[in-house]
Amino acid sequence: MERWAQSRTLPAGDVFRARLILALAAGKSYREIESGMQTSAATIARWRVRFERDGVAGLESRHRGSRPRTATATVQARVVRRVQQKPNDGSTHWSCRKLAQELGLSKSTVQRILTQAHLKRSTAKSAQVLDGRDARSHTHLPEMDFGEINEQRLEP
């Protein structure tokens, strides 16, 4: 537990919980721990109960993160195809929000797909594709058929 509390390579949450348990074991009061570790009494109580009930295994975080965000190849193709078409409102460029609303997706999903496909929001005449060397350099592609997208290019 001491090694965990002093670790610089473990996740910060693991180090925090180890320090909290060691402070409790040293006989510090909740108030001392609250002020010394900038935490709440509820947090101290939660980890104390879990540690007493399950030992070291109780100190593992129960949150494993969200599942990876993935848009299917069909959704990716729809976004890429639509970004090459002129917006219906007469404007010259798509915004991520406008494109997302048009396709019924979140703006984050649209942004992620455009980034993975190395596309900028396009003008009505052409798509701007980043060449990979410099984000400011781009080439204008003539009307292209993106019906069959190179799936390797869309994967992170």
C-alpha positions in Angstrom: 0.0 0.0 0.0 2.9 2.3 0.8 4.3 1.8 -2.7 1.0 2.6 -4.3 0.7 5.8 -2.3 4.2 6.9 -3.5 3.9 5.7 -7.1 4.4 8.1 -10.0 3.3 5.5 -12.6 -0.1 4.3 -11.2 -3.3 6.1 -12.1 -3.9 9.1 -9.9 -7.1 7.6 -8.5 -5.3 4.5 -7.3 -2.6 6.6 -5.6 -5.3 8.8 -4.0 -7.2 5.8 -2.6 -4.0 4.3 -1.2 -3.1 7.5 0.5 -6.6 7.8 1.9 -6.5 4.3 3.4 -3.0 4.9 4.8 -4.2 8.1 6.4 -7.2 6.3 8.0 -4.8 3.5 9.2 -2.6 6.2 10.8 -5.5 7.3 12.9 -6.2 10.7 11.2 -9.7 12.1 11.6 -12.0 12.6 8.7 -11.6 16.4 9.1 -7.8 16.1 8.8 -8.1 13.9 5.7 -10.7 16.2 4.1 -8.5 19.2 4.4 -5.2 17.5 3.7 -6.4 15.6 0.6 -9.1 18.1 -0.6 -11.8 15.5 -0.5 -15.2 15.0 1.2 -16.4 13.0 4.1 -18.6 11.0 1.8 -15.6 10.0 -0.4 -13.6 9.0 2.6 -16.5 6.9 4.0 -17.1 5.2 0.6 -13.5 4.0 0.2 -13.2 3.1 3.9 -16.3 0.9 3.7 -15.2 -0.7 0.4 -11.7 -1.4 1.8 -13.1 -2.9 5.1 -15.5 -5.1 3.1 -13.3 -6.2 0.2 -9.7 -5.4 1.2 -7.4 -4.2 -1.6 -9.8 -5.4 -4.3 -12.3 -2.9 -2.9 -10.0 0.0 -3.9 -10.3 -0.8 -7.6 -12.3 1.8 -9.5 -15.7 0.5 -10.7 -15.8 2.9 -13.6 -14.2 1.3 -16.6 -14.7 4.2 -19.0 -17.2 4.4 -21.8 -17.2 2.0 -24.7 -15.3 3.1 -27.7 -17.2 5.4 -30.0 -17.6 3.8 -33.4 -19.5 4.9 -36.4 -20.3 2.2 -38.9 -18.8 2.3 -42.3 -22.3 3.2 -43.7 -22.6 6.2 -41.4 -19.1 7.3 -42.2 -19.9 7.0 -46.0 -23.1 9.1 -45.5 -21.1 11.9 -43.8 -18.3 11.9 -46.3 -20.8 11.8 -49.2 -23.0 14.6 -47.8 -20.1 16.9 -46.9 -19.3 17.0 -50.6 -22.7 18.3 -51.5 -23.9 21.8 -51.2 -25.8 22.7 -48.0 -29.6 23.2 -48.6 -29.7 26.6 -46.9 -27.5 28.2 -49.7 -24.4 28.6 -47.6 -21.0 27.7 -49.0 -19.7 25.6 -46.1 -21.0 23.0 -43.8 -20.7 23.5 -40.0 -20.3 20.3 -38.0 -23.6 21.2 -36.2 -25.4 21.9 -39.4 -24.2 18.6 -41.0 -25.0 16.7 -37.8 -28.5 18.0 -37.7 -29.0 17.2 -41.4 -27.9 13.6 -40.9 -29.4 13.0 -37.4 -26.0 12.5 -35.7 -24.2 14.3 -32.9 -21.8 17.0 -33.8 -19.0 15.1 -32.0 -19.7 12.0 -34.3 -19.5 14.2 -37.4 -16.3 15.9 -36.2 -14.7 12.5 -35.4 -15.6 11.1 -38.9 -14.3 14.1 -40.7 -11.1 14.0 -38.8 -10.6 10.3 -39.3 -11.3 10.7 -43.1 -8.9 13.7 -43.1 -11.6 16.0 -44.5 -12.3 19.6 -43.7 -15.8 21.0 -43.9 -16.2 21.4 -47.7 -17.2 24.2 -49.9 -20.1 23.6 -52.2 -17.8 22.8 -55.1 -15.2 20.5 -53.6 -14.0 18.7 -50.5 -10.8 19.8 -48.9 -8.6 16.8 -48.0 -5.6 17.3 -45.7 -2.4 15.9 -47.2 -1.0 14.6 -43.9 2.2 16.8 -44.0 0.8 20.1 -42.9 -2.7 20.8 -41.7 -2.7 24.1 -43.7 -1.9 22.4 -47.0 -4.8 20.9 -48.8 -5.8 20.0 -52.3 -9.2 20.5 -53.8 -10.6 17.4 -55.2 -13.0 17.4 -58.1 -16.4 15.8 -57.7 -15.5 12.3 -56.5 -17.5 9.2 -55.9 -17.1 8.2 -52.3 -19.5 5.3 -52.6 -16.6 2.9 -51.9 -14.5 4.4 -49.2 -11.1 3.0 -48.3 -12.0 1.6 -44.9 -8.3 1.6 -43.8 -8.3 5.4 -44.1 -11.3 5.8 -41.8 -9.9 3.7 -39.0 -7.9 5.5 -36.3 
